Amino acid sequence: MPESLAIYAPLLPELILVVGAMGLLMYGVFRPETEGEAEVVGWLSVLLLVAAGVVMIGYVNDDKSMFNGAFISDAFARFMKLLVLGSSAVAIILCFDEFRDQRTLKFEYPVLVLLATAGMMVMVSAGDLISLYIGLELQSLALYVVAAFRRDSVRSSEAGLKYFVLGALSSGMLLYGASLIYGFCGSTDFQVIANAAKDATGADAVDKVSENLWLLFGLVFLLVGLAFKISAVPFHMWTPDVYEGAPTPVTAFFASAPKVAAMALLLRVTLGAFPHIGAQWQQIITFVAIASMVLGAFAAIGQTNIKRLMAYSSIANVGFALVGLAAHSEEGTQAVLIYMGIYVVMTLGTFACILSMRRNDQVVEEIDELAGLARSNLPMAAAMMVLMFSLAGIPPLLGFFAKYYIFLAAIKAGLYPLAIIGVLASVVGAYYYLRIVKVMFFDEARDSFQGVRFKEGIVMAVAALILVFGILPMALSPFASAALAAARAFQY
């Protein structure tokens, strides 16, 4: 590669996705619109995501910043981008059969997923408030459309509209916070913001109380906008309705890749731009973490729709991940990265099971409909049981170690009340996961589901096997080591 082009190597994965998406869009427009062509576009999209991941591993190994620090390529970015790429690829694979059954398999869907993924990757590498917003909106605009992808469904259209309206509100709050921070610091660069925040907390900052207040106001509004994107309480109100109303493959996508990207952006902002005023944002993160864990645990108990239950489960899981961020330590950041990686596996595996809940060519979403599943389809029930046990944090499955790392980081940071509340919320949350297992294995059997389709069966089987055998040191250690290397991209 010529030296003049080599400086743009960190952008190669994003360029592959954006250029590939444009090419597939042209291909889809000028080819006959058939299900076969749409599936070709889908598989080509998966191939592009894999290619971006290969390039990420093989060619983007150096820590660099581009565009005056607006785009950062480091170990943290590479780790989180690989999670995003893998989540998006699996989400596309899960959409084929479901959309074909509903006669809504369109080539636009995988193209939109590619563009949303490109936005997520920009979010992960953002080193500036402007690149942060560009990545966030590129992701959001594509997600607004895919939420309402089933235009003939009132529920899907309502989900898209709710997500759009509330998303626009959160973007406005985020921009307002960014403008206040820019007004205080005179720059949108995270490093400059970090230095200005450090100066504002020094011994000579007594006369700058009013200015410091504006910086904190800006930080609060910025965190509000980001909290909406990860559906943390009290900015979670869109999540249950959107998860239930959107097509199930879209919900699987919503619950995985965007969560990883938004959490990465939150880490990048707090640890990259505001590491020196951790005492201020730790209070906010601690409150949001407690509220998310408690509401997610208790609100899910009365749910009868499994997609709504998974919505509240995702809210609770975000709360657990925020416990690691609240620790404001290298161990805490490592714990967040490990947690998000394991969360993605558990979530995609669970949604593969939900997509397999079909009876008489009709999608079944009620938990009670799983009654007696173990007698008619033991492999599916066994995979679902492993996933539920892991989500509940029951040892020795991988979900237990995800929470173990989080709570251990909180204890090392002296956040004992937060760790205790997290453990109690985890115990309460275990009830609704175990209830699903009880319904499958002990309730009176109903009519059996249709056979599990190949793609969904592979995803749920692989997810279950990872959760069972991932506890082996040889499997978990490289992942934990990569997470630790990524955590060291920040200063504490």
For each residue, the residues with C-beta under 8 A, 3 or more apart:
1: 5 6 9
2: 5 6
3: 6 7
4: 7
5: 1 2 8 9
6: 1 2 3 9
7: 3 4 64 66
8: 5 11 12 15 66
9: 1 5 6 12 59 60
10: 60 62 64 66 71 73 125
11: 8 14 15 66 71
12: 8 9 15 16 52 55 59 60
13: 16 17 52 53 55 56 60 81 85 121
14: 11 17 18 52 118 121 122
15: 8 11 12 18 19
16: 12 13 19 20 48 51 52 55
17: 13 14 20 21 48 49 52 114 115 117 118 121
18: 14 15 21 22 114 115 118
19: 15 16 22 23
20: 16 17 23 24 44 45 48 114
21: 17 18 24 25 45 48 111 114 115 118
22: 18 19 25 26
23: 19 20 26 27
24: 20 21 27 28 41 44 45 48 107 110 111 114
25: 21 22 28 29 108 111
26: 22 23 29 30
27: 23 24 30 31 41 107
28: 24 25 31 33 37 38 41 107 108 111
29: 25 26
30: 26 27
31: 27 28 37
32: 37
33: 28 37 38 106 107
34: 37 38
35: 38 39 100 105
36: 39 40
37: 28 31 32 33 34 40 41 107
38: 28 33 34 35 41 42 105 106 107 109
39: 35 36 42 43 96 100 105
40: 36 37 43 44
41: 24 27 28 37 38 44 45 107 110 111
42: 38 39 45 46 92 95 96 105 107 109 110
43: 39 40 46 47
44: 20 24 40 41 47 48 110
45: 20 21 24 41 42 48 49 92 110 111 113 114
46: 42 43 49 50 89 92 93 110
47: 43 44 50 51
48: 16 17 20 21 24 44 45 51 52 114
49: 17 45 46 52 53 85 86 88 89 92 114 117
50: 46 47 53 54 85 89
51: 16 47 48 54 55
52: 12 13 14 16 17 48 49 55 56 85
53: 13 49 50 56 57 82 85 86
54: 50 51 57 58
55: 12 13 16 51 52 58 59 60
56: 13 52 53 59 60 78 81 82 85
57: 53 54 60 78 82
58: 54 55 61
59: 9 12 55 56
60: 9 10 12 13 55 56 57 73 78
61: 58
62: 10 73
63: 73 74 75 489
64: 7 10 72 73
65: 68 69 70 71 72 73 127
66: 7 8 10 11 70 71 72 73
67: 70 71 128 131
68: 65 128 189
69: 65 72 127 128 189 190 191
70: 65 66 67 126 127 128 130 131 189
71: 10 11 65 66 67 122 125 126 127 128 131
72: 64 65 66 69 77 125 126 127 268
73: 10 60 62 63 64 65 66 77 78 125
74: 63 77 78 486 489
75: 63 78 79 482 485 486 488 489
76: 79 80 124 264 267 268 337 486 487 489 490
77: 72 73 74 80 81 124 125 264 489
78: 56 57 60 73 74 75 81 82 486
79: 75 76 82 83 337 482 483 485 486
80: 76 77 83 84 124 260 261 264 337 340 486
81: 13 56 77 78 84 85 121 124 125
82: 53 56 57 78 79 85 86
83: 79 80 86 87 257 260 340 341 344
84: 80 81 87 88 117 120 121 124 257 260 261
85: 13 49 50 52 53 56 81 82 88 89 117 121
86: 49 53 82 83 89 90 344
87: 83 84 90 91 253 256 257 260 344 348
88: 49 84 85 91 92 113 114 116 117 120 253 257
89: 46 49 50 85 86 92 93
90: 86 87 93 94 256 348 459
91: 87 88 94 95 113 249 252 253 256 257 348
92: 42 45 46 49 88 89 95 96 109 110 113
93: 46 89 90 96 455 459
94: 90 91 98 249 252 348 351 352 355 455 456 459
95: 42 91 92 98 99 105 109 110 247 249 250
96: 39 42 92 93 99 100 105 455
97: 100 101 355 453 455 456
98: 94 95 101 102 247 248 249 355 363
99: 95 96 102 104 105 106 109 247 249
100: 35 39 96 97 103 105
101: 97 98 358 361
102: 98 99 105 150 247
103: 100
104: 99 149 150 152 247
105: 35 38 39 42 95 96 99 100 102 109
106: 33 38 99 109 149
107: 24 27 28 33 37 38 41 42 110 111
108: 25 28 111 112
109: 38 42 92 95 99 105 106 112 113 146 149
110: 24 41 42 44 45 46 92 95 107 113 114
111: 21 24 25 28 41 45 107 108 114 115
112: 108 109 115 116 142 145 146
113: 45 88 91 92 109 110 116 117 142 146 253
114: 17 18 20 21 24 45 48 49 88 110 111 117 118
115: 17 18 21 111 112 118 119 138 142
116: 88 112 113 119 120 138 139 142 143 146 257 258
117: 17 49 84 85 88 113 114 120 121 257
118: 14 17 18 21 114 115 121 122 138
119: 115 116 122 123 134 135 136 137 138 139 140 142 261
120: 84 88 116 117 123 124 135 139 257 258 260 261
121: 13 14 17 81 84 85 117 118 124 125 135 261
122: 14 71 118 119 125 126 131 134 135 138
123: 119 120 126 132 135 136 139 261 262 264 265
124: 76 77 80 81 84 120 121 135 261 264 265 268
125: 10 71 72 73 77 81 121 122 131 135
126: 70 71 72 122 123 131 132 135 190 265 268
127: 65 69 70 71 72 131 189 190 191 268 272
128: 67 68 69 70 71 131 132 188 189 190
129: 132 133 178 181 182 188 190 193
130: 70 133 134 188
131: 67 70 71 122 125 126 127 128 134 135
132: 123 126 128 129 135 136 178 265 268 269
133: 129 130 136 137 171 174 175 178
134: 119 122 130 131 137 138
135: 119 120 121 122 123 124 125 126 131 132 138 139 265
136: 119 123 132 133 139 140 171 174 229 265
137: 119 133 134 140 141 171
138: 115 116 118 119 122 134 135 141 142
139: 116 119 120 123 135 136 142 143 258 261
140: 119 136 137 143 144 167 171 229
141: 137 138 144 145
142: 112 113 115 116 119 138 139 145 146
143: 116 139 140 146 147 163 167 254 258
144: 140 141 147 148 160 163 164 167
145: 112 141 142 148 149 160
146: 109 112 113 116 142 143 149 246 250 253
147: 143 144 156 159 160 163 164 242 245 246 250 254
148: 144 145 151 156 157 159 160 161 246
149: 104 106 109 145 146 156 160 246 247 250
150: 102 104 153 156 157 247
151: 148 156 157
152: 104
153: 150 156 157 245 247
154: 157 158
155: 158 159 244 245
156: 147 148 149 150 151 153 159 160 245 246 247
157: 148 150 151 153 154 160 161
158: 154 155 161 162 241 245
159: 147 148 155 156 162 163 241 242 244 245 246
160: 144 145 147 148 149 156 157 163 164 245 246
161: 148 157 158 164 165
162: 158 159 165 166 238 241 242 245
163: 143 144 147 159 160 166 167 238 242
164: 144 147 160 161 167 168
165: 161 162 168 169
166: 162 163 169 170 228 237 238
167: 140 143 144 163 164 170 171 228 238
168: 164 165 171 172
169: 165 166 172 173 228
170: 166 167 173 174 224 225 228 229 235
171: 133 136 137 140 167 168 174 175 225
172: 168 169 175 176
173: 169 170 176 177 221 224 225 228
174: 133 136 170 171 177 178 221 222 224 225 226
175: 133 171 172 178 179 225
176: 172 173 179 180 218 221
177: 173 174 180 181 217 218 219 220 221 222 223 224 225
178: 129 132 133 174 175 181 182 188 218 222
179: 175 176 182 183 218
180: 176 177 183 184 214 215 217 218 221
181: 129 177 178 184 185 188 193 215 218 219 222
182: 129 178 179 185 186 187 188
183: 179 180 186 214 218
184: 180 181 196 200 211 214 215 218
185: 181 182 192 193 196 197 215
186: 182 183 192 196
187: 182 192 193 196
188: 128 129 130 178 181 182 193
189: 68 69 70 127 128 192 193
190: 69 126 127 128 129 193 194 268 269 272 273
191: 69 127 194 195 272
192: 185 186 187 189 195 196
193: 129 181 185 187 188 189 190 196 197 273 274
194: 190 191 197 198 272 273 274 275 276
195: 191 192 198 199
196: 184 185 186 187 192 193 199 200 215
197: 185 193 194 200 201 215 273 274 276 277
198: 194 195 201 202 276
199: 195 196 202 204 205
200: 184 196 197 205 208 211 212 215 277
201: 197 198 205 212 276 277
202: 198 199 205
203: 206
204: 199 207
205: 199 200 201 202 208 209 212
206: 203 209
207: 204
208: 200 205 211 212
209: 205 206 212 213
210: 213 214
211: 184 200 208 214 215
212: 200 201 205 208 209 215 216
213: 209 210 216 217
214: 180 183 184 210 211 217 218
215: 180 181 184 185 196 197 200 211 212 218 219 277
216: 212 213 219 220 277 280
217: 177 180 213 214 220 221
218: 176 177 178 179 180 181 183 184 214 215 221 222
219: 177 181 215 216 222 223 274 277 280 281
220: 177 216 217 223 224 284
221: 173 174 176 177 180 217 218 224 225
222: 174 177 178 181 218 219 225 226 269
223: 177 219 220 226 227 266 269 270 281 284 285
224: 170 173 174 177 220 221 227 228 235
225: 170 171 173 174 175 177 221 222 228 229
226: 174 222 223 229 230 262 265 266 269
227: 223 224 230 232 235 288
228: 166 167 169 170 173 224 225 231 232 235 238
229: 136 140 170 225 226 258 262 265
230: 226 227 259 262 263 266 318
231: 228 235 236 238 239 259 311 314 315 318
232: 227 228 235 236 288 289 291 292 315 318 319 322
233: 236 288 291 292 295 296 315 319
234: 237 291
235: 170 224 227 228 231 232
236: 231 232 233 239 292 295 315
237: 166 234
238: 162 163 166 167 228 231 241 242
239: 231 236 242 243 311 312 314 315
240: 243 244 308 311 312
241: 158 159 162 238 244 245
242: 147 159 162 163 238 239 245 246 251 254 311
243: 239 240 246 251 254 255 307 308 310 311 314
244: 155 159 240 241 251 305 307 308 311 365
245: 147 153 155 156 158 159 160 162 241 242
246: 146 147 148 149 156 159 160 242 243 250 251 254
247: 95 98 99 102 104 149 150 153 156 250 251
248: 98 251 252 307 351 354 355 363 365
249: 91 94 95 98 99 252 253 351 355
250: 95 146 147 149 246 247 253 254
251: 242 243 244 246 247 248 254 255 307 310 351
252: 91 94 248 249 255 256 347 348 351 352 354 355
253: 87 88 91 113 146 249 250 256 257 258
254: 143 147 242 243 246 250 251 258 259
255: 243 251 252 259 310 311 314 347 351
256: 87 90 91 252 253 259 260 344 347 348
257: 83 84 87 88 91 116 117 120 253 260 261 344
258: 116 120 139 143 229 253 254 261 262
259: 230 231 254 255 256 262 263 314 318 340 343 344
260: 80 83 84 87 120 256 257 263 264 340 344
261: 80 84 119 120 121 123 124 139 257 258 264 265
262: 123 226 229 230 258 259 265 266
263: 230 259 260 266 267 318 321 336 340
264: 76 77 80 123 124 260 261 267 268
265: 123 124 126 132 135 136 226 229 261 262 268 269
266: 223 226 230 262 263 269 270 325
267: 76 263 264 270 271 272 325 333 336 490
268: 72 76 124 126 127 132 190 264 265 271 272 273
269: 132 190 222 223 226 265 266 272 273 274
270: 223 266 267 273 274 275 278 281 285 325
271: 267 268 274 275 328 333 490 491 492
272: 127 190 191 194 267 268 269 275 490
273: 190 193 194 197 268 269 270
274: 193 194 197 219 269 270 271 277 278 280 281
275: 194 270 271 272 278 490 491 492
276: 194 197 198 201
277: 197 200 201 215 216 219 274 280 281
278: 270 274 275 281 282 328
279: 282 283
280: 216 219 274 277 283 284
281: 219 223 270 274 277 278 284 285
282: 278 279 285 286 326 328
283: 279 280 286 287
284: 220 223 280 281 287 288
285: 223 270 281 282 288 289 322 325 326
286: 282 283 289 290 326 415 418
287: 283 284 290 291
288: 227 232 233 284 285 291 292 319 322
289: 232 285 286 292 293 319 320 322 323 325 326 418 422
290: 286 287 293 294 319 418 421
291: 232 233 234 287 288 294 295 319
292: 232 233 236 288 289 295 296 315 316 318 319 322
293: 289 290 296 297 316 319 320 323 421 422 425 426
294: 290 291 297 298 319 421 425
295: 233 236 291 292 298 299 312 315 316
296: 233 292 293 299 300 312 313 314 315 316 317 318 319 425 429
297: 293 294 300 301 316 425 426 428 429
298: 294 295 301 428
299: 295 296 302 303 312 315
300: 296 297 303 309 312 313 316 429 432
301: 297 298 428 431 432
302: 299
303: 299 300 306 308 309 312 367 432
304: 308 366 367 368
305: 244 308 309 365 366 367
306: 303 309 310 354 357 365 366 367 370 436
307: 243 244 248 251 310 311 354 365
308: 240 243 244 303 304 305 311 312
309: 300 303 305 306 312 313 367 432
310: 243 251 255 306 307 313 314 347 350 351 354
311: 231 239 240 242 243 244 255 307 308 314 315
312: 239 240 295 296 299 300 303 308 309 315 316
313: 296 300 309 310 316 317 391 429 432 433
314: 231 239 243 255 259 296 310 311 317 318 347
315: 231 232 233 236 239 292 295 296 299 311 312 318 319
316: 292 293 295 296 297 300 312 313 319 320 425 429
317: 296 313 314 320 321 339 343 391
318: 230 231 232 259 263 292 296 314 315 321 322
319: 232 233 288 289 290 291 292 293 294 296 315 316 322 323 422 425
320: 289 293 316 317 323 324 339 402 403 406 422 426
321: 263 317 318 324 325 336 339 340 343 406
322: 232 285 288 289 292 318 319 325 326
323: 289 293 319 320 326 327 332 406 407 409 410 415 418 419 422
324: 320 321 327 332 333 334 335 336 339 405 406 409 410
325: 266 267 270 285 289 321 322 328 332 333 336
326: 282 285 286 289 322 323 332 410 413 415 418
327: 323 324 331 332 335 409 410 412 413 415
328: 271 278 282 325 332 413 492
329: 332 333 409 412 413 492
330: 333 334 484 487 488 490 492
331: 327 334 335 405 408 409 412 413 487
332: 323 324 325 326 327 328 329 335 336 409 410 413
333: 267 271 324 325 329 330 336 337 486 487 490
334: 324 330 331 337 338 405 409 480 483 484 486 487
335: 324 327 331 332 338 339 405 406 408 409
336: 263 267 321 324 325 332 333 339 340 406
337: 76 79 80 333 334 340 341 483 486 487
338: 334 335 341 342 401 402 405 479 480 483
339: 317 320 321 324 335 336 342 343 402 403 405 406
340: 80 83 259 260 263 321 336 337 343 344
341: 83 337 338 344 345 479 483
342: 338 339 345 346 390 398 399 401 402 467 470
343: 259 317 321 339 340 346 347 402
344: 83 86 87 256 257 259 260 340 341 347 348
345: 341 342 348 349 398 463 466 467
346: 342 343 349 350 387 390 391 398 399 463 467
347: 252 255 256 310 314 343 344 350 351
348: 87 90 91 94 252 256 344 345 351 352 459 463
349: 345 346 352 353 383 387 459 460 462 463 464 467
350: 310 346 347 353 354 384 387 388 391 463
351: 94 248 249 251 252 255 310 347 348 354 355
352: 94 252 348 349 355 356 456 457 459 460 463
353: 349 350 356 357 380 383 384 387 456 460
354: 248 252 306 307 310 350 351 357 365
355: 94 97 98 248 249 252 351 352 358 456
356: 352 353 380 449 452 453 456 457 460
357: 306 353 354 363 364 365 369 370 449
358: 101 355 361 362 363 364 449 450
359: 362 364 369 447 448 449 450
360: 450
361: 101 358 450
362: 358 359
363: 98 248 357 358
364: 357 358 359 369 449
365: 244 248 305 306 307 354 357 369
366: 304 305 306 369
367: 303 304 305 306 309 370 435 436 439
368: 304 371 439 443
369: 357 359 364 365 366 446
370: 306 357 367 373 384 436 439 440 443
371: 368 439 440 443 444 445 446
372: 375 376 440 443 444 445 446
373: 370 376 377 380 381 384 439 440 441 449
374: 377 378 381 382 440 441
375: 372 378 445
376: 372 373 445 448 449
377: 373 374 380 381 448 449 451 452
378: 374 375 381 382
379: 382 383 452 457 461
380: 353 356 373 377 383 384 449 452 457 460
381: 373 374 377 378 384 385 440 441
382: 374 378 379 385 386 464
383: 349 353 379 380 386 387 460 461 463 464
384: 350 353 370 373 380 381 387 388 436 437 440 460
385: 381 382 388 389 437 440 441
386: 382 383 389 390 397 464 467 468
387: 346 349 350 353 383 384 390 391 460 463 464 467
388: 350 384 385 391 392 433 434 436 437
389: 385 386 392 394 397 399 433 437
390: 342 346 386 387 393 394 397 398 399 400 467
391: 313 317 346 350 387 388 399 433
392: 388 389 399 426 429 430 433 434
393: 390 399 400 402 403 426 430
394: 389 390 397 399 400 430
395: 400
396: 400 471
397: 386 389 390 394 400 467 468 471
398: 342 345 346 390 401 402 466 467 468 470 471 476
399: 342 346 389 390 391 392 393 394 402 403 467
400: 390 393 394 395 396 397 403 404
401: 338 342 398 404 405 471 476
402: 320 338 339 342 343 393 398 399 405 406
403: 320 339 393 399 400 406 407 422 426
404: 400 401 407 408
405: 324 331 334 335 338 339 401 402 408 409
406: 320 321 323 324 335 336 339 402 403 409 410 422
407: 323 403 404 410 411 419 422 423
408: 331 335 404 405 411 412
409: 323 324 327 329 331 332 334 335 405 406 412 413
410: 323 324 326 327 332 406 407 413 415 416 418 419 422
411: 407 408 414 415 416 419
412: 327 329 331 408 409
413: 326 327 328 329 331 332 409 410
414: 411
415: 286 323 326 327 410 411 418 419
416: 410 411 419 420
417: 420 421
418: 286 289 290 323 326 410 415 421 422
419: 323 407 410 411 415 416 422 423
420: 416 417 423 424
421: 290 293 294 417 418 424 425
422: 289 293 319 320 323 403 406 407 410 418 419 425 426
423: 407 419 420 426 427
424: 420 421 427 428
425: 293 294 296 297 316 319 421 422 428 429
426: 293 297 320 392 393 403 422 423 429 430
427: 423 424 430
428: 297 298 301 424 425 431
429: 296 297 300 313 316 392 425 426 432 433
430: 392 393 394 426 427 433 434
431: 301 428 434 435
432: 300 301 303 309 313 429 435 436
433: 313 388 389 391 392 429 430 436 437
434: 388 392 430 431 437 438
435: 367 431 432 438 439
436: 306 367 370 384 388 432 433 439 440
437: 384 385 388 389 433 434 440 441
438: 434 435 441 442 443
439: 367 368 370 371 373 435 436 442 443
440: 370 371 372 373 374 381 384 385 436 437 443
441: 373 374 381 385 437 438
442: 438 439
443: 368 370 371 372 438 439 440
444: 371 372
445: 371 372 375 376 448
446: 369 371 372
447: 359
448: 359 376 377 445
449: 356 357 358 359 364 373 376 377 380 452
450: 358 359 360 361
451: 377
452: 356 377 379 380 449 456 457 460
453: 97 356 456 457
454: 457 458
455: 93 94 96 97 458 459
456: 94 97 352 353 355 356 452 453 459 460
457: 352 356 379 380 452 453 454 460 461
458: 454 455 461 462
459: 90 93 94 348 349 352 455 456 462 463
460: 349 352 353 356 380 383 384 387 452 456 457 463 464
461: 379 383 457 458 464 465
462: 349 458 459 465 466
463: 345 346 348 349 350 352 383 387 459 460 466 467
464: 349 382 383 386 387 460 461 467 468
465: 461 462 468 469
466: 345 398 462 463 469 470
467: 342 345 346 349 386 387 390 397 398 399 463 464 470
468: 386 397 398 464 465 471
469: 465 466 472 475
470: 342 398 466 467 475 476 479
471: 396 397 398 401 468 475 476
472: 469 475 476
473: 476 477
474: 477 478
475: 469 470 471 472 478 479
476: 398 401 470 471 472 473 479 480
477: 473 474 480 481
478: 474 475 481 482
479: 338 341 470 475 476 482 483
480: 334 338 476 477 483 484
481: 477 478 484 485
482: 75 79 478 479 485 486
483: 79 334 337 338 341 479 480 486 487
484: 330 334 480 481 487 488
485: 75 79 481 482 488
486: 74 75 76 78 79 80 333 334 337 482 483 489
487: 76 330 331 333 334 337 483 484 490
488: 75 330 484 485
489: 63 74 75 76 77 486
490: 76 267 271 272 275 330 333 487
491: 271 275
492: 271 275 328 329 330
